[in-house]
Amino acid sequence: MTCMYGILVAMADTPARLLHLLSLLQTPREWPGGELADRLGVSRRTVRRDIDRLRELGYPVQATRGADGGYRLVAGKAMPPLVLDDEEAVAIAVGLRAGAGHALAGVDEASVRALAKLEQVLPAGLRHRVATLQAATTPLTSGDGANIAPETLTVMASTVAGRERLRFAYRDKDGGDSRRLTEPHRLVSTGRRWYLVAYDVDRADWRTFRVDRVSAPFATGVRFAPRELPTGSAAEYLRHSISRRQDTYAFEVRFAAPAERIATRLPTRVGTPEDDGEGGCVLRGTTGDPVEWLAVRLAMAGCEFTVREPAALVRSARELGGRLSRAAGGG
């Protein structure tokens, strides 16, 4: 009876030991077999058997020969599930929430999906730690975009992935409030704001919604069959939608600095400067941003520049220069 009890305990401990072993191997280093045995409290023979089990599960564990031997987890054809300890899980969740909540350039829908998956499996205690850490810190951002509660993004991302109808309160640009029932298609980040592209059930048409104007999002649990967008992609549909709702204008600006330098100091969505062969560069583009905002962003490039067109941007840059001069005591 004692022997049988010992076997049952060993079988029950094996999954936990394999997870611990996998967690150790995901640290980027080579682990000697003896050190792994000491960490796990088992024999080297058991370590070798556990390594074989991980390989059977698809984890590419590389072994090296030597007096003690060594093991390292290497890149494979597919990424195996990650095993994170509490501190690592909290750190990743805090980072994803901070990036997603401020619509940082390069933090797109994939990051929000990752955040939704991670927060779904975090224990309540760790979710509380994540929320506490975020509430106690303030990220330094450019201030161009609105802040968004990460919970809003994760609810939306989960309904996009699960093809589940989403209900929320929405405030339009004129301050009007409404309740919307939608079939969410995609979340799109412009680098300045997040937008939801969705089919509005009550209005029987496609719509785009600024996520910073959304409140109380609620996943209804009702599934839906995906619809085909009027245009090829959500990003393209959003681009057309924004251009329809606002006036756009073309602009041209010359900077007294090489294009390589200016490109690192302006948002990519403003455009790509091109060297003019005279030691400077020219930036041309079309935008719907307020001319006041664009004038400020151009000034933040940190070098002399000349606005060539349009006239409204020339006036805005002149007025901005005057205000700054007066603020510095220049009359």
N, C-alpha and C positions, 0 to 999 in steps of 0.2 A: 504493500500500500504506500509506504513512504517513497519507494522508488518511482511508482507511477505518479504520485503527486509532484515529485521533482521534475518529471518529464513534462507534465502539463504546465507547470510554471515556466519552464524553459521555452515551451512553444508560445506561451502568451507573451513572454518578454521579447521574442524575436522581432516582431514588427516595430516595437519601440526602439530596439537596439539598431535596427536597420535605418530608421529615421535619424537616430543620433549619428550613426556612421555617415550617412549621406550629408548631414549638416556639417560634419567635420570636413568631408572631402570637398564641399563647395567653397571652403576657404582656399584661395589660390596659392597653394604650396604643395610640396610632396610630403606625404606622411609615412614615416617608417612603420613597418608592421608592428614592431614592438611597442611604439608609442600609441598606436591605435588600440592595441590590446590592453594597454594600461588604462587608456581613457575609457574604454568600454567595460573593463573589468572581466575580460574573457581571455581565452588562450589565443595564440597566433593562428592556430588551426581554425578556430571559430571565425577569426577575422577573414581568413582566406575563403571559408565557406560563405560568409556574408557578402564578400566582394563578388563571388560567383552569382549569388542571388541578385545583386544589384545589376550585374551585367545581363542576366536573364530578363530583368525588367526594362532593359533598354538604356541603362546608364553606362556611358563609355568610360570605364575605369581603366587606366593604364597602369601596368605594373612594371617596376624596374628590378633588375637583378642586383644582387649584392649580399653582403653578410647579413643584413637585416631586411633587405628588400624595401620597397617603397611603393606607394600608391598615389595616384593623382587623377582627379576627374578632368577629362579633356573635352573639347568641343566635339559634338556629334552631329548627325544629320538633322536631328530635331531636339529642341530644348526640353529636357525632362522637368518635371515639377520641382520648383524650388522649395527648400526647407529653410525657414527663417526662424531665428529665435525672437523673443519678445522685443528686444531692443531694435533689432533690424527691421521688424515689421512696423514698429512705431515710426522709425526714421523714414522709411519709404512712404508710409501713408501721409506723414506730415509734409514731406517734400512734394508729393503728388497733389495734395490739397492746396498747398500754397501756389503751385504753378497753375493748376486748373482754375482756381478762384480768381486769378488776375489775367486770364487769357494771354499768357506770355507767348511771344512768337515761338513757334516750333513745338509748343505743347498742344497737340491736336487731339482728335477724338480717341485715338488709341490710348493716350495717357488717361483720359477720363474712363475708358472701359477698364483699364488696369486698376484704377482707383475703385471703381464700383465692385470689381471682383474681390479686391483685397478687403475692403470694408465689409463685404458680405460675410466673410469668414472670420473676421477678427472677433475674439471674445469681447464681451461687454466691457470688461475691465480695461482692455487695450484700446477699445474705441473711446472710452472716457479719457484715457491718457492722451490720445491723439487730439481730441477736442480741446482738452485743457492746454496742451502745448501750443496749439494754433491760436487760442484765445489770448495767450500770454505773450505772443510775439507779433511783430509788425514787419512784413517784408518791405524792402525798399524797391519800389517800382517806378516806372516813368510817369505814372499818373495819367496816361492817355486814355486808359480804359476803365470801365466801371468794375467794382469788386462784385463777386458772385459767391454766394454760399456754396461750398463744395457739395453739400447735401442735395442742392437743387440739380447740379450736374450729374451726380451719381444716380439719382432717381430717373432722370431723363435717359442716361446712358443705358440703364437696365431695361427701360421700356423699348428703346431702340433695338437692343440686342434680342429681347424676348418677343418682339412684335406684339406689344401690349398697349392698349389704348391708355392715353395720358390725359388727365384733367388738371387744369390749373387756372389760377386767376391771372389776368393780364391787364396791364395799364399801357395804353397806346401813347404816342408822342404828344397828343393833346391833353393827356391826363384822364381820358375816359377809361373806366374799369369794366371788365367783362369776364365771364367764365367761359373757358374754351375746353372742348372735348376734341382730342386730336389722335391721329394715328402717326406717331413720330417716325420719321424716315432717317434723318442724320443730324448730328451736331456738327457745326462747322465753326472753326475759329478763324477770325480774320487777322489775328495777332494783336487786335485792339479790343475786340468784343467776341462773345460767343453768340451764335444764332442757332435756333432749332428750325429745321426744315420739316414740315409736317403737313398732313392732309387734315384740314379742318372739317370735322364731321358735320357740324351744324350748318356750315356755309357751303358744304359740298364742293370745296375747292382747295387747292394747295396754298399754303401760307408760309411766311417766314416770321419768326418771333425772336426779338432780342431777349436773351436769357436774363439779363439784368432787370428786365421789366416783368419777369415771371415771379409769382409767389405761390406758396402752398401747392406745389406739384404733387399729384396723387396718382399712383399706378392703379388702374381700375381692376386689373386681373382679367379683362376681356381681351382675348386674342383677335388678331385680324390678319387677313391675307394681304401681303404687300402689294401696293399699287405702283404703277410705272410713272415716274416723273415726266412732266412735259418736256424737260431738257435732259441731256445725257447724265449729268451728275448733280449732286446736291450743291457743290461749290459753284458750278455754272449757273444753276437756278438762283442761288443767292445773289450772285453777281448781277444777273439781270433784274432781280427784284429790287436791289438797292439802287441801281441806275434808274429804274422807273420812278422811284419815290423821291429822288433828289436831283437837283441840277448839277451837272458836272462841267468842268472847265479844263482847258489845256493850259499848261504853264511851261515856262522856260526860264532857267536860272543858270548863271555862270558863277562858278566858284574859283577863287584864286588859289587853288590847290589841286594836286593830282586826283584823279578819279578813285584810285585805290584808297586814299586817305578819307575822302568824303563818303565813300560807300560804307565804311565802318561806323560812321557817325549819324547815319540817317536810317529810319525804318525801311526795310526792303520794299514794302508796299508803295512807298513814295516813288520809287523808280530806280533805275541804274544809271549813274553818271558815266559819261564818256569823255576821255581826254580830248582836248581841242588842239593839241600840238603846240600850244603856246605856254605850257607850264600850268595850265588850269584845266577845268573840265566843265561840261555842260550837262545839266539835268533837265530832261524833258519828260512830261507825263500828263496824265489826265486823272483828275480826282474829283470827288464830291465833298471832300472835307472843307470846313469853313476856311476862308482865306486867312483869318486871324490865327487859326491853329497851324496852318502850313507856314506862315511867316515865323512863328515861334520856333517850329521844328527846323527851319532853314537856319535861323540864327544860332541854334544849338550845335550846328556843325563846327563852330569855333574858328571860322576864318572869314575873310572878306568875301562878299558875294554881291551879285547884281541881278535884280529881277528884271527880266526882259518883257515878260508878259504873264498874265493879263494885267490890265490897268488896275483892277481891283486889288490884286496882290501887290502891285507896286505901291499903291496908297497905303495898304495895311502895313507893309514893311516900313514905309516912311513914318507912319504914326507910331509904330512900335519903337523905332529908333528914337523918335522924339520923346516918348514917355520914359524910355530908359535913360536918355540923356538928362532929362529933368530930374529923374529919381536920383541920379548921381551928382546933382548940383550943377549940371551943365547949362542951366537956363532954359 
